[in-house]
Amino acid sequence: LLFNGLGTTETLSVTNFNMPATNAGGTLGVITFGGLPFISAYGLTNTFVGGNSGNFTLNPALSVGNSGFGRGVLQRLTVGQYNTVAGYASGNMISSGNQSVMVGYNSGNAITNGLLLTLLGSGTGTNYTNGNESGNILVGANVNGVTGDNYVTRIGVATGLGVMTAAYIGGIYNNAVGATNG
């Protein structure tokens, strides 16, 4: 490993890097960067990478299988399971969401307990604020969704960011929206 600081570069040779498990206070098993927690693994099978990602107050028995990558992700997680979140401030309000994927700057940043959500793109899902949204797929920059959406798919970009001019989806051809195959 190379460390650069105070005008000098230091080399550290490591054969095996063994740390204790991350504890509830965040005083063990945490790598810090600039004084902030940067890498931790509090709870069963959780991984948090990024400044202030994750937290040390979640219920370790009920928050399992979560992966958070980016500054401030999953900060309020208490009992959520199997979430994968990547991007600055994504999923930072989730307390009990389960089995969701959020990728992109600020994606899902106001969701408190969504279930089975797939949010791909910067700012996706920002209208999901009441905690009742589940099973939605949002793809595209700032595709915000509508509060209370359940099992809805929205693909494109937000109004004002550009207009989708065509869509090609395997198995769907030459059919009007709402039409049935005959």
C-alpha positions in Angstrom: 0.0 0.0 0.0 1.2 3.5 -0.7 0.2 6.4 1.5 0.9 10.0 0.4 0.7 12.6 3.1 2.6 15.6 4.4 4.7 15.7 1.2 6.1 12.2 1.5 5.1 8.9 0.2 5.2 5.9 2.6 5.1 2.3 1.6 3.4 -0.3 3.9 3.8 -3.9 3.0 0.8 -6.0 4.2 0.5 -9.8 3.8 -2.9 -10.1 5.6 -5.1 -7.2 6.8 -7.3 -8.4 9.6 -9.7 -6.1 11.4 -12.2 -6.8 14.1 -15.9 -6.8 13.2 -17.5 -3.3 13.1 -19.1 -2.7 16.5 -22.3 -0.7 17.4 -20.3 2.4 18.4 -18.2 2.4 15.2 -15.1 2.4 17.4 -13.9 -1.0 16.0 -13.7 -2.4 12.5 -13.9 0.9 10.7 -11.6 2.6 8.2 -11.8 6.3 8.4 -10.9 8.9 5.7 -10.6 12.6 6.7 -12.1 11.7 10.2 -15.3 10.2 8.7 -16.2 6.5 8.6 -15.2 5.4 5.1 -15.4 1.5 5.1 -17.4 -0.5 7.6 -19.5 -3.7 7.9 -21.8 -3.2 10.8 -24.5 -5.9 11.0 -24.6 -9.3 9.4 -23.3 -9.4 5.9 -23.5 -5.6 5.3 -20.9 -3.6 3.4 -20.7 0.2 3.5 -18.1 2.1 1.5 -18.0 5.9 1.3 -17.9 8.9 3.7 -20.6 8.5 6.3 -22.3 5.6 4.5 -24.3 3.2 6.6 -24.6 3.7 10.3 -23.8 2.1 13.6 -27.3 2.1 15.1 -29.1 -0.3 12.7 -30.5 -3.6 14.1 -27.7 -6.0 13.2 -30.1 -9.0 13.4 -32.7 -7.5 11.1 -30.5 -5.5 8.7 -28.7 -8.0 6.6 -27.2 -8.3 3.1 -27.1 -4.5 2.4 -24.5 -3.0 0.2 -24.0 0.8 0.2 -21.4 2.5 -2.0 -21.1 6.3 -2.0 -21.0 9.2 0.4 -24.1 9.3 2.7 -25.9 6.2 1.5 -28.1 4.2 3.8 -27.5 6.5 6.7 -30.8 5.9 8.4 -31.1 2.1 7.8 -32.5 0.3 10.8 -34.2 -2.9 9.7 -33.8 -3.0 5.9 -32.6 -6.1 4.1 -30.8 -7.0 0.8 -30.6 -3.4 -0.6 -27.9 -2.4 -3.0 -27.4 1.3 -3.2 -24.7 3.3 -5.1 -24.2 7.0 -5.6 -23.9 10.1 -3.5 -26.8 10.4 -1.0 -28.8 7.6 -2.6 -31.2 5.8 -0.3 -30.1 8.0 2.6 -33.6 8.1 4.2 -34.4 4.4 4.0 -35.1 2.9 7.4 -36.8 -0.4 6.6 -36.7 -0.8 2.8 -36.1 -4.3 1.4 -34.7 -5.8 -1.7 -34.3 -2.6 -3.6 -31.6 -1.3 -6.1 -30.8 2.4 -6.3 -28.0 3.6 -8.6 -27.2 7.2 -9.3 -26.6 10.5 -7.5 -29.6 11.1 -5.1 -31.6 8.2 -6.4 -34.3 7.3 -3.9 -33.1 10.0 -1.5 -36.5 10.4 0.2 -37.7 6.8 0.3 -38.2 5.5 3.9 -39.4 1.9 3.5 -39.9 1.0 -0.2 -39.9 -2.7 -1.2 -38.6 -4.2 -4.5 -37.7 -0.9 -6.1 -35.3 -0.6 -9.1 -34.2 3.0 -9.5 -31.5 3.6 -12.1 -30.3 7.2 -12.9 -29.4 10.4 -11.2 -32.3 11.7 -9.1 -34.7 8.8 -9.8 -37.5 8.2 -7.3 -37.3 11.6 -5.6 -41.1 11.8 -5.4 -41.4 8.6 -3.4 -41.8 10.1 0.1 -44.7 8.4 1.9 -43.0 5.0 2.3 -45.7 3.1 0.5 -44.1 2.7 -2.9 -43.2 -0.8 -3.9 -42.3 -2.8 -6.9 -41.5 0.1 -9.2 -38.9 0.4 -11.9 -37.6 3.8 -12.8 -34.9 4.3 -15.4 -33.5 7.6 -16.6 -32.3 10.9 -15.2 -34.7 12.5 -12.8 -37.5 10.1 -13.5 -39.2 11.0 -10.2 -42.2 8.7 -10.1 -45.5 9.7 -8.4 -46.1 9.4 -4.7 -48.0 6.2 -4.0 -46.8 4.4 -7.2 -47.0 0.6 -6.9 -45.7 -1.8 -9.5 -45.2 1.0 -12.1 -42.5 1.1 -14.8 -41.3 4.6 -15.9 -38.5 4.8 -18.5 -37.1 8.0 -20.0 -35.9 11.3 -18.8 -37.7 14.0 -16.8 -39.7 16.7 -18.6 -37.3 19.5 -19.7 -34.3 17.3 -19.9 -34.9 15.9 -23.3 -37.7 14.0 -25.2 -37.6 10.4 -25.9 -38.3 10.0 -29.6 -38.6 6.2 -29.9 -38.7 3.0 -27.8 -37.6 -0.5 -28.9 -38.5 -3.4 -26.6 -38.1 -7.0 -27.5 -41.5 -8.7 -28.2 -43.4 -5.4 -28.6 -43.8 -4.2 -32.1 -46.3 -2.1 -34.0 -48.8 -2.1 -31.1 -50.6 0.9 -29.7 -50.4 1.4 -26.0 -53.3 -0.5 -24.5 -53.8 -2.6 -27.6 -54.0 -6.4 -27.5 -52.2 -8.8 -29.8 -54.6 -10.3 -32.3 
